[in-house]
Amino acid sequence: MIALLDLPEIRERVSPLSVAEYHQLGEFNKNGLRTELVRGIVIEKRPKSPLHCFIAEKLRRLFESEIPQGFTLFSHDPITTADSEPEPDVMVVRGAREEFRAAHPTTAELVIEVAVSSLEIDRVKAAIYAEAGVKEYWIVCPAEKQVEVYRQPVVERYAERTVLSALGMLECLVLPGVRVDIAELFA
């Protein structure tokens, strides 16, 4: 079966939205579902599984106690880029929360997505985060019990991609001293 957006004649007719236009839509789409803007296209967010919620919360709690002074932890909040507004599961941003009263962050030190049912779209987001200058991006893959780590953003991609298994220790290079025992994360 051919995917609709794979057809060039259909793809040409898609009407992309700017971030400003997306903000005018409201938090939910006409069906009452949460959305995010990815490359100018409004995408409905999938419901979060218990496993997704468990791992995202585990990561949030870990970072909450470990991030250094001068950084702020966001959880399930937007990051605004040139043509997208994804809502990563965990994000660490330089600065105080008060600095983001009028606008969402436009870059981050670290972004983490938990990919229970969203691995392909989370990999697409790597280019978006690299363009925004996000220094480190992790995709946590519970089914595979591994973490994809992206570092060194350059234009539309990351120069470094590493996959760590459940036997490894993950050190956040942009937040010295922050370490994640991958086996413990998936325990």
N, C-alpha and C positions, 0 to 999 in steps of 0.2 A: 504494500500500500504506500502511495506517495504522500509524504507529509505536505500539507497545504503550503507552508512557508518555504518549502524546497522548490516550489514552482516559481520561476522568475517573473512570470506575468502576474502572479498573486503578490509576491514580495514587493513589486514596484507599486502596488496599490495600497500598501499598508501606510497608514497615516501616523508617523511618529509624533510623540509629544515632547515638548521641552520640559525641563524640570519645573519651570514656573507654571506651565499649563497643568502639569501633573498635580501640583499643589492645590490647584483650584478644584480638583475632582473630589476632594475629601478623603477621609481615611479608608472608606470602604467603597467597593464598586456597586453597581446598581443591583447586584444579587446579594449584597450584604457581606461580601467576602473581602478579606484583607488583600492588598496588592502591593507590588513594588515596581519601580520603573527600572528596566534593564535595556540599555541602548535605545531609549526612546519608545520602548514598547511596554505597555502595562501588562504585567503578568500576575495572575492570581496566585497567592501563596497557598501552598498545601498545608493541610492541618498538621500540627506537630504530634509525632508519636510520643508515647511515654519515654521511650529510649532517647529520643532527641532531647526532650525536656530534661531528663535526668543528666545527660552528659553536658548539655549547655549550662545547667545550674551548677554542676560540679566544677566546670571551668570558671564560671563567674565567681564562685566562692574562693577558688584557689587564687585567682588574680586579685580579688578584693583585698586579700590579706598580704599580697606580695608586691603590689605595684608601688614604686617609689613615689615620694612626695613630688608634686608638680605634674602629675598625670591623673587623668580621670578615666574611670571605667564606665563604659556604656554596655547595656545588654538589650538586644533586640531593638535598637534605635537606629535611625537612618544616618547614612553618610551621603552627602550630596556631592556628585561629580558633574562633569560637563553635560552628560546625557543620561545619567542614571541616578537612582536613589535606592540602592539596596539597603536591607536592614540586617546586618550581620548579627550572629548570635552573641558574640563578645567583641568588644572593640576597646582598645586603650589609646587615648588621645593625650597629646601634650597640652597642658593647661588646666585651668579650673573649670568646673561645671558652669559657673556663672558666665564664662566667656561664650557659652553656647545658648544663651537665653533667647537671642533673636535669630539665630541661624544654626543649622546642623553643622557638625564638623565636615570639612572638605578633604581631610586627609587623616591618617592615623599612624601611630607607631606600629600597632599590631591589629589585625582583623582575623577573627576565627569564625568559620562556618562549620556547623555540624551537619554532615551529609548522610542522613539516613535514607532519604528519598530524593535527594537533589544534587547528586554528584556531578552530573553533566553541567547543570546551570552554575554550580559553584565553581567549576573549572572555567566557564565562560567569564565569570566575575573576576578571575585572576587578572585578565587584561584591564578591566575597569579599575581595579585596585592599583595595579602598576601605574596606569596613567595618572591616578590621583596621588601618586607618590607614597602610597602605603608601604612602609619599610619592610614589613614582614606579614605574610598571609599564610594561615594554616587552614587546611581542610581536614577535619577529623572524620574518619571513615569507620564507624563502628562495625559494620559487617565484615570488613577486612581486618579490623583491629590494627589500623595503621593511621598515620598522619602524614599528609602531603604538606611539605614546608616550602614556601616560595620566598626568596630573598633577592635583594639587589634589583629594585625596579628600574627598568630602562624603557622609555617610551611606552610601548603597548604590551610589554611582557616583563617577566622576571628572568634575570640572567641565571639564577640558581634555582633548581627544583630538586628536592630530596624527599624520599619516602622513607619514613621510619616505622619499624614494626613494633609490636607489643613488647619486645625485649629491650627497647632502647629508652634512653633518657633524653628528653627534648629540652634544650636550653634556648630560651628566647634571647637572641643576640641584641635586640634593641632595648630590652629591659634586663640589664645585668642582674643576676641572682635569681631570676624567675626560671624555675625548672619544673618540668612535668614528667613524672614517671608514667610512661605510656601504659604499662601493664596495670598500674593502679587506676589510671583513667578509665580503662575498660573493665575493671573488676566489679 
